[in-house]
Amino acid sequence: MIAAIVTVVVLAVLGLAVVRYGADTRSNETLDARDPALPRGPQYAHNPASDLRLLAALARRVAAQRQAWAAYDRSLRPWEGRCTRPIG
């Protein structure tokens, strides 16, 4: 089961990489040598390092969200916390 999940994740990452950094379809027939698969609008530069920075920022946001939900969950059950004063 885990192998199937890992396989799906790897294929999804490879599929995203192909979509993001796809094959060059330029030909010498066009005068400006632009890739006809790309739109003519403004293009934003990206590279793998900037994509990794975006993924790291997403991971930090997910971790912060999990910490916030954990704090909220702990606040709903204060009796399960550690005792700070001795009983008796």
Contact map, one row per residue, 1 for C-alpha under 8 A:
1111100000000000000000000000000000000000000000000000000000000000000000000000000000000000
1111110000000000000000000000000000000000000000000000000000000000000000000000000000000000
1111111000000000000000000000000000000000000000000000000000000000000000000000000000000000
1111111100000000000000000000000000000000000000000000000000000000000000000000000000000000
1111111110000000000000000000000000000000000000000000000000000000000000000000000000000000
0111111111000000000000000000000000000000000000000000000000000000000000000000000000000000
0011111111100000000000000000000000000000000000000000000000000000000000000000000000000000
0001111111110000000000000000000000000000000000000000000000000000000000000000000000000000
0000111111111000000000000000000000000000000000000000000000000000000000000000000000000000
0000011111111100000000000000000000000000000000000000000000000000000000000000000000000000
0000001111111110000000000000000000000000000000000000000000000000000000000000000000000000
0000000111111111000000000000000000000000000000000000000000000000000000000000000000000000
0000000011111111100000000000000000000000000000000000000000000000000000000000000000000000
0000000001111111110000000000000000000000000000000000000000000000000000000000000000000000
0000000000111111111000000000000000000000000000000000000000000000000000000000000000000000
0000000000011111111100000000000000000000000000000000000000000000000000000000000000000000
0000000000001111111111000000000000000000000000000000000000000000000000000000000000000000
0000000000000111111111100000000000000000000000000000000000000000000000000000000000000000
0000000000000011111111000000000000000000000000000000000000000000000000000000000000000000
0000000000000001111111000000000000000000000000000000000000000000000000000000000000000000
0000000000000000111111100000000000000000000000000000000000000000000000000000000000000000
0000000000000000111111110000000000000000000000000000000000000000000000000000000000000000
0000000000000000010011111000000000000000000000000000000000000000000000000000000000000000
0000000000000000000001111100000000100000000000000000000000000000000000000000000000000000
0000000000000000000000111110000000111000000000000000000000000000000000000000000000000000
0000000000000000000000011111000011110000000000000000000000000000000000000000000000000000
0000000000000000000000001111110010100000000000000000000000000000000000000000000000000000
0000000000000000000000000111111010000000000000000000000000000000000000000000000000000000
0000000000000000000000000011111010000000000000000000000000000000000000000000000000000000
0000000000000000000000000011111111000000000000000000000000000000000000000000000000000000
0000000000000000000000000001111110000000000000000000000000000000000000000000000000000000
0000000000000000000000000000011111000000000000000000000000000000000000000000000000000000
0000000000000000000000000111111111100000000000000000000000000000000000000000000000000000
0000000000000000000000000100010111110100000000000000000000000000000000000000000000000000
0000000000000000000000011110000011111100000000000000000000000000000000000000000000000000
0000000000000000000000001100000001111110000000000000000000000000000000000000000000000000
0000000000000000000000001000000000111110000000000000000000000000000000000000000000000000
0000000000000000000000000000000001111111000000000000000000000000000000000000000000000000
0000000000000000000000000000000000011111100000000000000000000000000000000000000000000000
0000000000000000000000000000000000000111110000000000000000000000000000000000000000000000
0000000000000000000000000000000000000011111000000000000000000000000000000000000000000000
0000000000000000000000000000000000000001111100000000000000000000000000000000000000000000
0000000000000000000000000000000000000000111110000000000000000000000000000000000000000000
0000000000000000000000000000000000000000011111000000000000000000000000000000000000000000
0000000000000000000000000000000000000000001111100000000000000000000000000000000000000000
0000000000000000000000000000000000000000000111110110000000000000000000000000000000000000
0000000000000000000000000000000000000000000011111110000000000000000000000000000000000000
0000000000000000000000000000000000000000000001111111000000000000000000000000000000000000
0000000000000000000000000000000000000000000000111111100000000000000000000000000000000000
0000000000000000000000000000000000000000000001111111110000000000000000000000000000000000
0000000000000000000000000000000000000000000001111111111000000000000000000000000000000000
0000000000000000000000000000000000000000000000011111111100000000000000000000000000000000
0000000000000000000000000000000000000000000000001111111110000000000000000000000000000000
0000000000000000000000000000000000000000000000000111111111000000000000000000000000000000
0000000000000000000000000000000000000000000000000011111111100000000000000000000000000000
0000000000000000000000000000000000000000000000000001111111110000000000000000000000000000
0000000000000000000000000000000000000000000000000000111111111000000000000000000000000000
0000000000000000000000000000000000000000000000000000011111111100000000000000000000000000
0000000000000000000000000000000000000000000000000000001111111110000000000000000000000000
0000000000000000000000000000000000000000000000000000000111111111000000000000000000000000
0000000000000000000000000000000000000000000000000000000011111111100000000000000000000000
0000000000000000000000000000000000000000000000000000000001111111110000000000000000000000
0000000000000000000000000000000000000000000000000000000000111111111000000000000000000000
0000000000000000000000000000000000000000000000000000000000011111111100000000000000000000
0000000000000000000000000000000000000000000000000000000000001111111110000000000000000000
0000000000000000000000000000000000000000000000000000000000000111111111000000000000000000
0000000000000000000000000000000000000000000000000000000000000011111111100000000000000000
0000000000000000000000000000000000000000000000000000000000000001111111110000000000000000
0000000000000000000000000000000000000000000000000000000000000000111111111000000000000000
0000000000000000000000000000000000000000000000000000000000000000011111111100000000000000
0000000000000000000000000000000000000000000000000000000000000000001111111110000000000000
0000000000000000000000000000000000000000000000000000000000000000000111111111000000000000
0000000000000000000000000000000000000000000000000000000000000000000011111111100000000000
0000000000000000000000000000000000000000000000000000000000000000000001111111110110000000
0000000000000000000000000000000000000000000000000000000000000000000000111111110000000000
0000000000000000000000000000000000000000000000000000000000000000000000011111110000000000
0000000000000000000000000000000000000000000000000000000000000000000000001111111110000000
0000000000000000000000000000000000000000000000000000000000000000000000000111111110000000
0000000000000000000000000000000000000000000000000000000000000000000000000000111110000000
0000000000000000000000000000000000000000000000000000000000000000000000000100111111000000
0000000000000000000000000000000000000000000000000000000000000000000000000100111111100000
0000000000000000000000000000000000000000000000000000000000000000000000000000000111110000
0000000000000000000000000000000000000000000000000000000000000000000000000000000011111100
0000000000000000000000000000000000000000000000000000000000000000000000000000000001111100
0000000000000000000000000000000000000000000000000000000000000000000000000000000000111110
0000000000000000000000000000000000000000000000000000000000000000000000000000000000111111
0000000000000000000000000000000000000000000000000000000000000000000000000000000000001111
0000000000000000000000000000000000000000000000000000000000000000000000000000000000000111
